[in-house]
Amino acid sequence: MALSTDITLPKDRQPVFPNLCIVCHDEPDRHASLVINTSRGWVSFFVPILWFVHWKRLDVPVCASCKFGLYAQRWSRNVLMIALVAIAIGYFWNDFRDYSRAQRKFAILGVVLAFLAPWIVFEVFWPRYFDITASKDTIDYEFASPDYANAFAVANGIPIDAAHE
């Protein structure tokens, strides 16, 4: 099972990335600029207005041959998620028009979650090369590669044993 390996840092701390490509672990010759939302995980899912605030730009080391793949993975998965939500809402909207406003919201939410379930399972079992999840005071840096996660922990002064607790 290929779950991500997470390293937690305080939210106000600037992360230090090891001098390894985040995708292939070779020596990097470029940086990829990733714009990542640091809103509080599930809270931002249920309060979509939070998607418009709390953005953070991270420069991660990458080699030229891996840069496109990193961007393609991030964008294609986000586009797929948005498409699934749009399809769910568009397809079932008229089916719930006779419901009260509150009932319609919960029915549509249930349909959207049902449509997103396969995407969520895919995200868990085939994680992105790199992603983050924010909480109130910390950020979890999530890596598909446990080796890169360990190198990241060492670069940030976190003992490897403490990083996996």
Order of alpha helices (4+ residues) and beta strands (2+ residues): beta-beta-alpha-beta-alpha-alpha-beta-beta-alpha-alpha
